[in-house]
């Protein structure tokens, strides 16, 4: 019997099962609605989804605020001043408009863009401000993607992460990410290719590598503030 150790092992398994040739798995044809975890429902489906996401995201250590679009700049500025942040990395999504930039600059907050150097990003930027591609109600997770508008490290490196999520981008569960016409398909674009980085964030960064003791914020944001935008 020749081949790599993996091939030899798999050939032994096939032989033990009485299979002579390598077989390919068939296409999955299960009913997603059967395996989908039931979610709380109400007469107002969006309110139920917002409530469940807020509950689950809070349980994993993130903070959630629901704000109207017109109040975004005021809330973000107040939060940044309260956290005593002096330098932010600001994405280029239309939700992060010029009004926010002007208010930040008026308060002496330095704004970095996507061309920020790595040394400055790691050593000087206090907070990354991004807009999520989606959010998962069942797990309280954020779906973050890299693009020309969003630097992939903005949500991974600074010690604080401030992320906006339009409520229209809330989905029920992880199955909605990959279904036909779902989030992954919509962010793949006309070429059908996913961005170079798609990240699911469920809570602040954590590690339990040292003696099994859970520590928050060692290698990334220790604070994640979510703003649901109506």
Secondary structure as the mmCIF struct_conf table of DSSP 4:
data_model
#
loop_
_struct_conf.conf_type_id
_struct_conf.id
_struct_conf.beg_label_comp_id
_struct_conf.beg_label_asym_id
_struct_conf.beg_label_seq_id
_struct_conf.end_label_comp_id
_struct_conf.end_label_asym_id
_struct_conf.end_label_seq_id
BEND BEND1 UNK A 3 UNK A 3
HELX_RH_AL_P HELX_RH_AL_P1 UNK A 5 UNK A 16
TURN_TY1_P TURN_TY1_P1 UNK A 17 UNK A 18
BEND BEND2 UNK A 21 UNK A 21
HELX_LH_PP_P HELX_LH_PP_P1 UNK A 24 UNK A 28
HELX_RH_AL_P HELX_RH_AL_P2 UNK A 32 UNK A 35
BEND BEND3 UNK A 36 UNK A 36
HELX_LH_PP_P HELX_LH_PP_P2 UNK A 37 UNK A 38
BEND BEND4 UNK A 43 UNK A 44
HELX_RH_AL_P HELX_RH_AL_P3 UNK A 45 UNK A 59
TURN_TY1_P TURN_TY1_P2 UNK A 60 UNK A 61
STRN STRN1 UNK A 63 UNK A 67
HELX_RH_3T_P HELX_RH_3T_P1 UNK A 69 UNK A 71
HELX_RH_AL_P HELX_RH_AL_P4 UNK A 72 UNK A 82
TURN_TY1_P TURN_TY1_P3 UNK A 83 UNK A 84
STRN STRN2 UNK A 87 UNK A 90
TURN_TY1_P TURN_TY1_P4 UNK A 94 UNK A 95
BEND BEND5 UNK A 96 UNK A 96
HELX_RH_AL_P HELX_RH_AL_P5 UNK A 98 UNK A 106
TURN_TY1_P TURN_TY1_P5 UNK A 107 UNK A 108
STRN STRN3 UNK A 110 UNK A 112
TURN_TY1_P TURN_TY1_P6 UNK A 114 UNK A 115
HELX_RH_AL_P HELX_RH_AL_P6 UNK A 118 UNK A 123
TURN_TY1_P TURN_TY1_P7 UNK A 124 UNK A 124
STRN STRN4 UNK A 127 UNK A 131
BEND BEND6 UNK A 133 UNK A 133
STRN STRN5 UNK A 134 UNK A 136
TURN_TY1_P TURN_TY1_P8 UNK A 137 UNK A 140
STRN STRN6 UNK A 141 UNK A 145
BEND BEND7 UNK A 148 UNK A 150
HELX_RH_3T_P HELX_RH_3T_P2 UNK A 152 UNK A 155
TURN_TY1_P TURN_TY1_P9 UNK A 156 UNK A 157
BEND BEND8 UNK A 158 UNK A 159
STRN STRN7 UNK A 160 UNK A 166
HELX_RH_3T_P HELX_RH_3T_P3 UNK A 167 UNK A 169
STRN STRN8 UNK A 170 UNK A 171
BEND BEND9 UNK A 172 UNK A 173
TURN_TY1_P TURN_TY1_P10 UNK A 174 UNK A 174
HELX_RH_AL_P HELX_RH_AL_P7 UNK A 175 UNK A 178
BEND BEND10 UNK A 179 UNK A 179
TURN_TY1_P TURN_TY1_P11 UNK A 180 UNK A 181
BEND BEND11 UNK A 182 UNK A 182
HELX_RH_AL_P HELX_RH_AL_P8 UNK A 183 UNK A 188
TURN_TY1_P TURN_TY1_P12 UNK A 189 UNK A 192
BEND BEND12 UNK A 196 UNK A 196
STRN STRN9 UNK A 198 UNK A 201
BEND BEND13 UNK A 203 UNK A 204
STRN STRN10 UNK A 206 UNK A 207
TURN_TY1_P TURN_TY1_P13 UNK A 209 UNK A 212
STRN STRN11 UNK A 215 UNK A 216
BEND BEND14 UNK A 217 UNK A 220
BEND BEND15 UNK A 222 UNK A 222
STRN STRN12 UNK A 223 UNK A 229
#
